[in-house]
Amino acid sequence: MSLLPMSFSPLSRIRVLVLGLAAWLGSAMMSAGQGIPTAAELSPEAEIEIPELPSRVEAVQIREVLTLSLEEALALAEANSLRLQLALTQIDSSRAALRAAQAEFNPTLNLQLSANRSISATGDVQTTISRQQLEQQLRNSEAAIPLLTAELSRLQALPLPTDPVELIQQQLQIFSVSQQLQQRLGEAESLPDSIGGTQNYGTLSLNALITINQTLYAGGRRDALVEAAESQLRVSELELQNALQQLRLEVIDAYYNLQEADQQVVIQEAAVREASRSLQDAEALLRASLATRLDVLNAQIQLENANLRLAQARGTQAIAPRALARLLNLPPDTSIRTSAEAEQAGKWELSLEESIVRALQNRPELEQQRLQRLISQAQGRAALANLLPQVSVSGNVNLVQLYTDDPRPASRVEGLGAGYSLQLDALWTFSDGGRTRAQVEQQQATANSSALQVADLAAQIRLEVEQAFVELDVNERNIATASLTLEQTQEALRIARLRFQAGLGTQLDVLNAESRLTEANSSLVQAILGYNRALARIQRATSTLSGELEDTPAPTP
């Protein structure tokens, strides 16, 4: 039973059907969060431009030096990092891919418009033949009119016969000739107009086709693709976490390298001062005949070596800020210096076993491999759907408007026409030559590879934790040892210098004491920064580098 009133014309019914289908599709797309994209959404305003590289010397000269704490450097790196921006871009791409997979459940609407202007070549030939035939007929009629007129005049001039039969025959001849004459005269009058109106007229056709398609069943392919897209989005989000952890570790390492370079300059400057003092003492004792020329030469050599190590330390100090500035994505005319000297960072409260369990629970790389396995399995199911039934329904509405150049009312074919069709399609591929089977086996092999990589990655993570834990313990012990050694070497240098000044010791004792003091200072700085680096590495290995340890979930026994 029709839902439209019977008073509606067929064309009105088609128009109502078109509006109803369009409204239904619009509501379906709005409910699914889809719609026709606007020009603003498709504009390239959101594209990231390639940065302009410096072209002048002034652009790379250092004009500003930032003094940053470690926390400030980490915050600046997170705000400016190109690596994090790339990870965020990948998340946007994965979200778009998920929306594309979800859109497979929505109907599609197509509008096709066409205009066709045509003149038939066959019609042109037929028109020429018809015109030639009419022209020949006109010539025949014009040639026959004088003959028929003369014959009619002759017959009318004959005397009337007395025999009734002959009279009837004569009158019939006159009537026949008169009829032929009237016919020829009519043809002579009408044929010119017919000849002029015999043309090959063109037609104009305007066509609008609206098509709606909806897949009803795809063998589970759409669900599998959505599941794969959701897992890929989660992989991208985990990659952002991983990139943040790695960025923080690299910033911490670069910051500690800068601190170490600064501390080494301070240590070597102190060594130069001590060597200069020893040289002054040796020269003073030489003037007092209490020291030898060899003592002065040894002091000079010690000073030159100290100056050499200072120059090397200053070179390292000049390069170290650029590595940190690159991680912070600072302008090329900006450098960095640390706001404080190296100090021992916090304590690691977990045991080795607890640290291993924490790492295996928290590391995003392990979850990424698990998700990659799910993605491969989902893609395998999507491929297998090619051998399952595919059911879809489609409908179209066609509107046609015809125009013609023919001015003759009897020959004009113009007007608006409409039609529609509904179609249900079912397709079941029983064999595709083994292609689907090969694709499923390929995805299964990829899923197995991801499962194996989880085990290998877990072993690698455990090794990272154990190495960082051992380094942390060793450097913690070294800090205590180096602190005590520094106090001892300071006292040893003081005593060696007093003995040398009193003539009870040798210059070699002083020089050796100075070298041991420099080594003790360097060892303490290296122990402190080694401990801090190991702490950062174990936090990175357990994915707790981005926050306090207490904020992370406790390991499950």
Helices and strands as residue ranges (DSSP letters): H 10-31, H 39-42, G 44-46, H 57-60, E 64-68, H 70-80, H 82-102, G 103-105, E 108-118, H 121-157, H 164-197, E 203-217, H 221-287, H 293-328, E 334-338, H 352-362, H 364-384, G 385-387, E 390-404, G 409-411, E 415-427, H 435-501, H 507-541, G 549-551
